[in-house]
Amino acid sequence: MAVPKKKVSKARRDKRRSSTWKLDLPTLTKCPKCGELVLAHRVCKACGTYDGKVVIEQDA
């Protein structure tokens, strides 16, 4: 059976449990047309544009 040979110090234990391994929030950028916050390299849900072109027609 696997048993630890030495005591793990509080500092080592807490480093392992710290937030260093947690994921960051995705970076949001402003849509150049409408100013809505959008994920990078995705179509804007508000105005339907991507790379300056209308990809999705939006109803008024």
DOKOLDREN-606646 format. One record per residue: x negated, y, z of N, C-alpha, C, O, CB in turn. Coordinates in steps of 0.001 Angstrom, whole numbers, m for minus. Glycine has a CB too. Layout:
# DOKOLDREN-606646
nxx X nyy Y nzz Z caxx X cayy Y cazz Z cxx X cyy Y czz Z oxx X oyy Y ozz Z cbxx X cbyy Y cbzz Z;
...
***
This chain:
# DOKOLDREN-606646
nxx m843 nyy m1175 nzz 0 caxx 0 cayy 0 cazz 0 cxx m890 cyy 1241 czz 0 oxx m1901 oyy 1286 ozz 701 cbxx 960 cbyy m3 cbzz 1218;
nxx m506 nyy 2259 nzz m797 caxx m1315 cayy 3470 cazz m913 cxx m1102 cyy 4363 czz 302 oxx 15 oyy 4783 ozz 601 cbxx m972 cbyy 4233 cbzz m2208;
nxx m2201 nyy 4642 nzz 990 caxx m2159 cayy 5489 cazz 2178 cxx m3218 cyy 6569 czz 2015 oxx m4339 oyy 6258 ozz 1613 cbxx m2392 cbyy 4657 cbzz 3489;
nxx m2899 nyy 7852 nzz 2317 caxx m3892 cayy 8906 cazz 2205 cxx m5074 cyy 8658 czz 3144 oxx m4899 oyy 8266 ozz 4298 cbxx m3257 cbyy 10258 cbzz 2504;
nxx m6285 nyy 8897 nzz 2622 caxx m7485 cayy 8672 cazz 3422 cxx m7732 cyy 9831 czz 4391 oxx m8207 oyy 9624 ozz 5508 cbxx m8701 cbyy 8480 cbzz 2510;
nxx m7408 nyy 11043 nzz 3958 caxx m7616 cayy 12231 cazz 4794 cxx m6338 cyy 13056 czz 4827 oxx m5477 oyy 12941 ozz 3956 cbxx m8803 cbyy 13085 cbzz 4266;
nxx m6240 nyy 13887 nzz 5852 caxx m5094 cayy 14786 cazz 5977 cxx m5185 cyy 15875 czz 4908 oxx m6256 oyy 16431 ozz 4667 cbxx m5034 cbyy 15414 cbzz 7401;
nxx m4067 nyy 16167 nzz 4280 caxx m4016 cayy 17256 cazz 3314 cxx m3779 cyy 18545 czz 4089 oxx m2814 oyy 18661 ozz 4845 cbxx m2897 cbyy 17021 cbzz 2233;
nxx m4674 nyy 19512 nzz 3893 caxx m4562 cayy 20762 cazz 4644 cxx m3318 cyy 21538 czz 4231 oxx m2764 oyy 21328 ozz 3152 cbxx m5811 cbyy 21623 cbzz 4439;
nxx m2893 nyy 22435 nzz 5108 caxx m1711 cayy 23241 cazz 4822 cxx m1920 cyy 24117 czz 3594 oxx m994 oyy 24325 ozz 2810 cbxx m1358 cbyy 24106 cbzz 6025;
nxx m3133 nyy 24627 nzz 3430 caxx m3419 cayy 25486 cazz 2277 cxx m3303 cyy 24697 czz 974 oxx m2707 oyy 25173 ozz 8 cbxx m4827 cbyy 26106 cbzz 2400;
nxx m3865 nyy 23505 nzz 948 caxx m3801 cayy 22669 cazz m255 cxx m2363 cyy 22247 czz m546 oxx m1926 oyy 22260 ozz m1697 cbxx m4696 cbyy 21425 cbzz m96;
nxx m1638 nyy 21874 nzz 498 caxx m244 cayy 21467 cazz 344 cxx 606 cyy 22616 czz m188 oxx 1415 oyy 22427 ozz m1096 cbxx 317 cbyy 20970 cbzz 1678;
nxx 419 nyy 23818 nzz 387 caxx 1216 cayy 24964 cazz m10 cxx 856 cyy 25461 czz m1405 oxx 1719 oyy 25971 ozz m2119 cbxx 1047 cbyy 26076 cbzz 990;
nxx m420 nyy 25318 nzz m1805 caxx m806 cayy 25671 cazz m3170 cxx m71 cyy 24803 czz m4173 oxx 365 oyy 25277 ozz m5222 cbxx m2320 cbyy 25529 cbzz m3359;
nxx 61 nyy 23548 nzz m3847 caxx 752 cayy 22609 cazz m4727 cxx 2243 cyy 22942 czz m4820 oxx 2855 oyy 22791 ozz m5877 cbxx 561 cbyy 21171 cbzz m4227;
nxx 2810 nyy 23390 nzz m3722 caxx 4238 cayy 23699 cazz m3679 cxx 4562 cyy 25120 czz m4119 oxx 5733 oyy 25491 ozz m4197 cbxx 4759 cbyy 23480 cbzz m2292;
nxx 3541 nyy 25916 nzz m4405 caxx 3783 cayy 27325 cazz m4723 cxx 4454 cyy 27475 czz m6075 oxx 4715 oyy 26494 ozz m6771 cbxx 2475 cbyy 28111 cbzz m4701;
nxx 4721 nyy 28699 nzz m6427 caxx 5454 cayy 28980 cazz m7656 cxx 4543 cyy 29068 czz m8874 oxx 4972 oyy 29572 ozz m9912 cbxx 6226 cbyy 30264 cbzz m7510;
nxx 3297 nyy 28594 nzz m8786 caxx 2389 cayy 28686 cazz m9925 cxx 2823 cyy 27787 czz m11066 oxx 2450 oyy 28033 ozz m12213 cbxx 980 cbyy 28332 cbzz m9504;
nxx 3592 nyy 26764 nzz m10790 caxx 3997 cayy 25825 cazz m11834 cxx 5384 cyy 26117 czz m12370 oxx 5840 oyy 25441 ozz m13292 cbxx 3949 cbyy 24416 cbzz m11310;
nxx 6063 nyy 27103 nzz m11817 caxx 7421 cayy 27395 cazz m12258 cxx 7408 cyy 28146 czz m13585 oxx 6476 oyy 28896 ozz m13873 cbxx 8167 cbyy 28207 cbzz m11195;
nxx 8430 nyy 27943 nzz m14377 caxx 8523 cayy 28563 cazz m15689 cxx 8866 cyy 30042 czz m15566 oxx 9548 oyy 30457 ozz m14629 cbxx 9564 cbyy 27847 cbzz m16544;
nxx 8386 nyy 30829 nzz m16520 caxx 8701 cayy 32247 cazz m16583 cxx 9977 cyy 32442 czz m17392 oxx 10386 oyy 31566 ozz m18155 cbxx 7528 cbyy 33048 cbzz m17200;
nxx 10590 nyy 33586 nzz m17217 caxx 11744 cayy 33918 cazz m18025 cxx 11313 cyy 34146 czz m19466 oxx 10208 oyy 34632 ozz m19706 cbxx 12459 cbyy 35156 cbzz m17468;
nxx 12166 nyy 33804 nzz m20435 caxx 11793 cayy 34051 cazz m21828 cxx 11708 cyy 35550 czz m22105 oxx 12455 oyy 36340 ozz m21527 cbxx 12805 cbyy 33390 cbzz m22784;
nxx 10797 nyy 35932 nzz m22990 caxx 10594 cayy 37334 cazz m23314 cxx 11708 cyy 37820 czz m24229 oxx 11973 oyy 37224 ozz m25273 cbxx 9221 cbyy 37550 cbzz m23971;
nxx 12343 nyy 38888 nzz m23834 caxx 13402 cayy 39477 cazz m24641 cxx 12869 cyy 40715 czz m25347 oxx 12104 oyy 41491 ozz m24774 cbxx 14632 cbyy 39829 cbzz m23770;
nxx 13287 nyy 40893 nzz m26611 caxx 12906 cayy 42071 cazz m27379 cxx 14169 cyy 42804 czz m27800 oxx 15253 oyy 42221 ozz m27827 cbxx 12046 cbyy 41685 cbzz m28618;
nxx 14030 nyy 44082 nzz m28126 caxx 15178 cayy 44866 cazz m28562 cxx 15392 cyy 44665 czz m30052 oxx 14436 oyy 44648 ozz m30828 cbxx 14982 cbyy 46364 cbzz m28236;
nxx 16645 nyy 44514 nzz m30447 caxx 17001 cayy 44423 cazz m31862 cxx 16730 cyy 45786 czz m32496 oxx 17175 oyy 46804 ozz m31964 cbxx 18507 cbyy 43989 cbzz m32054;
nxx 16010 nyy 45831 nzz m33624 caxx 15702 cayy 47133 cazz m34221 cxx 16932 cyy 47861 czz m34766 oxx 16910 oyy 49083 ozz m34912 cbxx 14703 cbyy 46953 cbzz m35330;
nxx 17999 nyy 47126 nzz m35065 caxx 19196 cayy 47758 cazz m35630 cxx 20143 cyy 48279 czz m34552 oxx 20552 oyy 49439 ozz m34590 cbxx 19932 cbyy 46772 cbzz m36520;
nxx 20493 nyy 47415 nzz m33584 caxx 21511 cayy 47819 cazz m32609 cxx 20953 cyy 48054 czz m31203 oxx 21633 oyy 48655 ozz m30371 cbxx 22589 cbyy 46771 cbzz m32544;
nxx 19730 nyy 47592 nzz m30918 caxx 19128 cayy 47825 cazz m29609 cxx 19490 cyy 46792 czz m28562 oxx 19101 oyy 46925 ozz m27402 cbxx 19520 cbyy 49159 cbzz m29118;
nxx 20234 nyy 45757 nzz m28955 caxx 20618 cayy 44683 cazz m28035 cxx 19388 cyy 43828 czz m27703 oxx 18509 oyy 43660 ozz m28548 cbxx 21752 cbyy 43801 cbzz m28654;
nxx 19319 nyy 43289 nzz m26482 caxx 18217 cayy 42407 cazz m26117 cxx 18425 cyy 41034 czz m26755 oxx 19492 oyy 40434 ozz m26627 cbxx 18098 cbyy 42283 cbzz m24577;
nxx 17378 nyy 40538 nzz m27450 caxx 17464 cayy 39293 cazz m28209 cxx 16202 cyy 38482 czz m27958 oxx 15130 oyy 39050 ozz m27753 cbxx 17653 cbyy 39570 cbzz m29734;
nxx 16322 nyy 37155 nzz m27972 caxx 15142 cayy 36300 cazz m27939 cxx 14350 cyy 36507 czz m29223 oxx 14940 oyy 36738 ozz m30278 cbxx 15536 cbyy 34803 cbzz m27762;
nxx 13031 nyy 36429 nzz m29153 caxx 12186 cayy 36646 cazz m30314 cxx 12445 cyy 35574 czz m31375 oxx 12685 oyy 34412 ozz m31047 cbxx 10706 cbyy 36652 cbzz m29904;
nxx 12395 nyy 35973 nzz m32643 caxx 12566 cayy 35073 cazz m33791 cxx 13934 cyy 34403 czz m33803 oxx 14056 oyy 33240 ozz m34187 cbxx 11481 cbyy 34010 cbzz m33786;
nxx 14965 nyy 35136 nzz m33382 caxx 16329 cayy 34616 cazz m33402 cxx 17250 cyy 35678 czz m34008 oxx 16920 oyy 36864 ozz m34008 cbxx 16801 cbyy 34218 cbzz m31963;
nxx 18384 nyy 35255 nzz m34516 caxx 19374 cayy 36176 cazz m35068 cxx 20035 cyy 36931 czz m33920 oxx 20348 oyy 36344 ozz m32885 cbxx 20438 cbyy 35417 cbzz m35922;
nxx 20246 nyy 38226 nzz m34103 caxx 20919 cayy 39041 cazz m33101 cxx 22399 cyy 38670 czz m33095 oxx 23051 oyy 38692 ozz m34139 cbxx 20720 cbyy 40568 cbzz m33384;
nxx 22928 nyy 38328 nzz m31925 caxx 24333 cayy 37945 cazz m31822 cxx 25258 cyy 39149 czz m31928 oxx 26424 oyy 39001 ozz m32296 cbxx 24582 cbyy 37218 cbzz m30514;
nxx 24762 nyy 40321 nzz m31616 caxx 25603 cayy 41514 cazz m31624 cxx 25854 cyy 42013 czz m33046 oxx 26993 oyy 42301 ozz m33416 cbxx 24958 cbyy 42617 cbzz m30790;
nxx 24775 nyy 42116 nzz m33850 caxx 24948 cayy 42676 cazz m35193 cxx 24722 cyy 41659 czz m36305 oxx 25030 oyy 41949 ozz m37461 cbxx 24009 cbyy 43832 cbzz m35383;
nxx 24193 nyy 40475 nzz m35993 caxx 24031 cayy 39420 cazz m36987 cxx 22869 cyy 39608 czz m37935 oxx 22879 oyy 39046 ozz m39030 cbxx 25258 cbyy 39304 cbzz m37770;
nxx 21853 nyy 40390 nzz m37544 caxx 20719 cayy 40613 cazz m38434 cxx 19490 cyy 39860 czz m37958 oxx 19333 oyy 39573 ozz m36771 cbxx 20410 cbyy 42099 cbzz m38540;
nxx 18613 nyy 39543 nzz m38922 caxx 17310 cayy 38946 cazz m38619 cxx 16332 cyy 39443 czz m39664 oxx 16587 oyy 39328 ozz m40863 cbxx 17375 cbyy 37372 cbzz m38599;
nxx 15229 nyy 39987 nzz m39224 caxx 14173 cayy 40500 cazz m40111 cxx 14719 cyy 41578 czz m41056 oxx 14303 oyy 41669 ozz m42211 cbxx 13552 cbyy 39346 cbzz m40932;
nxx 15651 nyy 42388 nzz m40556 caxx 16184 cayy 43483 cazz m41342 cxx 17258 cyy 43095 czz m42334 oxx 17738 oyy 43947 ozz m43082 cbxx 15095 cbyy 44131 cbzz m42057;
nxx 17652 nyy 41821 nzz m42364 caxx 18672 cayy 41355 cazz m43302 cxx 19875 cyy 40847 czz m42535 oxx 19736 oyy 40281 ozz m41451 cbxx 18115 cbyy 40251 cbzz m44225;
nxx 21070 nyy 41052 nzz m43104 caxx 22289 cayy 40559 cazz m42477 cxx 22390 cyy 39063 czz m42755 oxx 22455 oyy 38645 ozz m43911 cbxx 23552 cbyy 41322 cbzz m43004;
nxx 22402 nyy 38264 nzz m41704 caxx 22446 cayy 36814 cazz m41836 cxx 23849 cyy 36315 czz m41526 oxx 24349 oyy 35410 ozz m42196 cbxx 21413 cbyy 36144 cbzz m40905;
nxx 24488 nyy 36899 nzz m40515 caxx 25833 cayy 36515 cazz m40100 cxx 26731 cyy 37731 czz m40254 oxx 26444 oyy 38802 ozz m39720 cbxx 25851 cbyy 35977 cbzz m38627;
nxx 27810 nyy 37555 nzz m40981 caxx 28779 cayy 38653 cazz m41138 cxx 29558 cyy 38810 czz m39847 oxx 30087 oyy 37832 ozz m39320 cbxx 29749 cbyy 38392 cbzz m42336;
nxx 29635 nyy 40029 nzz m39333 caxx 30351 cayy 40312 cazz m38093 cxx 31664 cyy 41016 czz m38418 oxx 31707 oyy 41879 ozz m39295 cbxx 29486 cbyy 41176 cbzz m37137;
nxx 32742 nyy 40650 nzz m37709 caxx 34017 cayy 41331 cazz m37868 cxx 34010 cyy 42637 czz m37088 oxx 33484 oyy 42703 ozz m35977 cbxx 35177 cbyy 40432 cbzz m37407;
nxx 34578 nyy 43644 nzz m37659 caxx 34626 cayy 44955 cazz m37006 cxx 35730 cyy 45016 czz m36016 oxx 35923 oyy 46046 ozz m35369 cbxx 34788 cbyy 46058 cbzz m38013;
***
